[in-house]
Structure formats: structure tokens, C-alpha cells
Amino acid sequence: MTQQEVKELRLLSAGAAQGLIEAVAGQFLELAGVSLRATFGAVGAMREKLLAGEPCDTVILTQPMIDQLASSGQIVAGTQAALGRVRTGIAVRSGDALPDISSATALKQSLCAATDVYSPDPERSTAGMHLTHVLADLGIHGMVAPRFRPYPNGAAAMSALARSHGATPIGCTQVSEIQRAPGVTLVGPLPAEFELATVYAIAVCSAARQPDIAQRFARWLCGAEIGDARGNAGFEI
């Protein structure tokens, strides 16, 4: 097949799924004879791109967002499939001491002791919005606000954490994003009091240019064949 004949599959995806896509998509693309043009970012930003008319064959967002898009006709009803749950977790730079986050009290103390708190977009990202609520519930939002370091998405936040020169920086985003980020270490998921396990799903867009390939890709990505890969990428089946 010549380069001119290779079809292109366009994907808009939550950053939580980037590690999974990068790890396994090549297997499907080679067999299907297609290339992939993927854009990753905060779920809110990806939803905005889709609604603004950006070309897209398949989309990966939170399950509630996918359901809303199905109701409004933006995706093909019946093509939704869950990839799995991803927990929200805490990270530090590789080599730094692991803070205690085993309880609400311990998490509060660790956040208060942090010189910087790195997070994805607090208005458009799942983890960023949740962390804002956690800080408010702990009664330390005002205290931490001057040290809050928001970035457009989890990948950017973790990259900034890895480069941080602060004495005791800390980060919060989806576990799947922490696991794939170089230079940072996963401390663990948020304690039970503030646990957030987000279900991500994939669906075919109504305006897809490659609907058949998109449907095959969605089924393959959620299939048993790569169940272990999803688990390794931070998705709980």
C-alpha cells in the first residue's frame, strides 16, 4: 500500500488514555493499514474541539461525557464502549521521599507541606476539578492557592513536576498519566475519603470520515486481546 493510499484515523482523547494508545495502537494500525492522528488533552478541551467541528473519527472521554454526546447526536448511538476505570493519584519527583497520603488528615498535611502543587486544568480536566474540591473540603484551598501550579493537561503538569526545583513539590492527576510520565513517581491513589475512579469510554463520531475503521478500532481497544495492556496502562477492568 502506497503512502497516498493509507487512510487516516483521527482521534480526540482524554490525556488519561495517552499511554494506552501509544503502547498498543500500532498493532491495530499495522493490521488495518491506517495511520493515526491523535490529539490528547483535558476532557473538557477535547469535548470543545469535537463540538467546534474538528475532524474526528473516534473519541475517548469520560463515560458521562460520552453519554451526553450520544444524547445530542455527536456520536453514533450504540458504539460506546468502556475502556475501564482510572483512579486519581498523587505523584512526586523520582527520588523524592514519598509523602503520607493514607488518610484525609495525612493528605492535608502533605499538601500543606508541599512547596508547589502541580495539577491539570482545574476547569476542564477531571483530576484538576477534583483536586480543587478536595482542597476546599480539606479547608486549605486558600492556603495552597499561592502554590497551585495548573497546566493544560496531566502530561504537562507531570512534566513540570519532574523539572521542579522546589524542595517538596507534589502533583495530582490520573494514575495512568503519572505512570507514563518520566521523572515522577506514583505515591498512590487518593485516600478513600477522596477517591475518584473515572470510567473512560470510546465511541465513533457521527461525522466520522472512517466510521468502519473507527468502529473496529473501538471494539479492538476494549477487547479481551489487550486487557492486560489496559491494566498495565492504569485502567482497572
N, C-alpha and C positions, 0 to 999 in steps of 0.2 A: 504494500500500500504506500503510495507516494505521500509526501508531506501535504500536498494540496488536497488529498482525499481524506485526511484524518479529520474526523468530526471532533467538535469541542463540547465538553460537558461543563456547564457553568454552575458554580456552587456558591451560595451565600451561607456562611456558617458561624454559629457561636464559637468564640475562641476556645471554649471548653473541649471542642471536638477536633481541634487542630492537630494535636499529637496523634490521635487515632487515624485521621485522614492521611497524614504524612507517612504513617507507618504501614498502612495497608492498601491505600487506594491504587498504588502502582500495579498490584496484582490484577485488579479488575480492569484497569485501563489497558494493560497489555493484551488481555484476552479479548476485550471488546473492541480494540483498535481505535481508541479515542484518547484525546488529551483532556486535561483538566485545568480549568481556570477557576481558582478558588479565592474567595475573599473571606477573611476571618476577622471577627471583632466582637464588641459588646452586642448582646442580643438586640437591644433597642436600636442600635445603629444599623444592624443587618436588616431588621424589620423595616426601618425607614427607607433603606435602599430599595428593598423589594417593592414597597408601596409607591416609591417615586418612579418606578418603571425600569430599574436597572435589569438588563437581560439576565435571566436566571432560570435554570432547568430544575434544580432541586435545592431545597433549603433545610438547614438544621437550626432549630431554635428550641426554646423550652416547650414542653407539651402544651401548656395553656396558650402560648402564642400561636402554635401550630393549629390548635383547635379554633382560635379566633379567626385565623386566616382562612380556615376551611369554611367557617360560617359566612365570611364575607366574599367567598368565591375566589380568593387569591391563590389557593392551592386546589388540586384535584381531590375532591372528597373520596375517601376510601384508600388513599395512598399513604396515609400517615402510618409510621411505624416507630416504635420506641427503641432507642439505642441503649438506654439504661440510665441509672441514677448516678449523679456525680455530687460528692459532698463538697462543702465549702471548708477550707482549711487554713491553717496558719503556717507561714514559712519564715525562715531566717537565712542569712547568708551561709553558704557552705563553710564549715569550720567554726561557726559561732556556737556558743552554748545554747542548748535547747531550752526555751522558757517553759514554765509550768502553765499549761492551759487545761488542766484536768477538771476544772470546775469554773463556775461563774466568777467566784472570788479570785481564783488563780489567774484567770484570763484578764480580769480587771487590773490586777497588779502588774501583769506582764505588759499590757497595753500602756499603762501609766508610766512604766519604766522605760518604754521604747523611746529612742531619740527621734525616730521617724516611723510613720505608719504608711506603708505603701498599699495601694488598692486600685482596682479598676474603677471606671466611671461610676460615681455614686448615683447617677440618674438614669443611666442606660444599661448598666451591667447587673446581672443577678447578684453576684458576690458583693459588688460595690454598694448596691442598695441595702443588702442585708447587713453589711458591716455598719452602715450608718444607723440602722435600727438597733444593732447590738450596742453601739457606743451610747445611744440615747437611753436604752434600757438599763445599762450599767451606770448611768448618771455621770459619764465622763466625756460626753461629746464636746462640751465647751473646753475642757482641759486639753483634749487631744487635738482639737481642730487646728491649732497653730503648727502641729507636727504632721498633719494629714497630707499625704502625697498622692493625689489621684492621677491616674493615667488613662488613656482612651480604652485600654483593654487589659486583661490579666497578663498577657505576654509582655506588654510594655512595662507594666508595674513590676513584674518579677525581674525583668532585665535591669530596671532602675535599682531595685533592691540589691541585686548582685553587685552593682557598681557603687553602692552607697559607701560613704566614708564616715557615717555616723558610728557612734560607739556601740549602740544596741538597736539597730533598725529591725523592724518586723514587717511582715506582709500578710495580706489576706486575699485569697481568690479561690477559684475552683481547684480542687485537688489535682485534676487532670492537667491543669495549666502549670501548677507547681512542679509536678513530676517531670515535665518535659523541659523545664527551664534550666539552663546551665548556670551554675554558680549559686544556686539556692537549695535549701534542704527542707523537706516537708516535716514539720513538727508533728502534725496530726490534724484530724478534723476538729471543728469547733466542739466544745463540750455539749453534753446532752441538752442543757438548758437553752442553747442557741443553735442546735443542729439545723442545718439546711441541706437536704438532699434533693437536688433538682433533676427531674426527668427531662432528658433531651430527646427530641424526635426528629425524624426526617420525613419530607413529603415532596411530591412533584408539584411544581408550579403550574398554574393554569396557562400561563403564557410561555411554557417551555418550548424551546426550538427542537429539543431532542427528548420528547416525552417518553418514548420507548426505552431509550438508554437510561434515562433518569429513573424510570421505574425499576429497571433491572439493577441499577446501582443501589437504590434504596433497599430493595429486598436482600441484596447480597451483603450490604453493610450491617444489616440487622440479623443476618442469618447465623445458624449454628457454626458454620465453617470458620468464622472469625470471632467466635465467642471468647476464646482465650485472649485474643488481641484486644478486644474491647475491655476485658478485665485488666489487662496489663496497662492500658491507657487511662485507667482510673474510673471506668464505667462499671457500676455494680449491676449485674444482670438480675 
